[in-house]
Amino acid sequence: MKTIKTRTTVLIASVTLAAGFALGTLNAENQPNMVAALSHLNNAVASLKKATADKGGHRAKAIQLTNDAIAEVKAGIAADNKK
């Protein structure tokens, strides 16, 4: 039951994030590679969160670094859209 609840929460968060991102970039420059990278990074975080936590702290570190990468991709998109 907990796994289903967690998966549902991750799915809802991902859909909400994607919808918010899409709405925020309707007038933005088309950046298919950055958008694809963002999608892949979000999928990576979801997969990492599904993995068991017995990785000597490396899974948690990978989640944090991937979240940092997501923030950088979003910042790059925003910076390019300000031109």
Secondary structure, 3 states (H helix, E strand, C coil): CHHHHHHHHHHHHHHHHHHHHHHHCCCCCCCHHHHHHHHHHHHHHHHHHHCCCCCCCHHHHHHHHHHHHHHHHHHHHHHHHCC
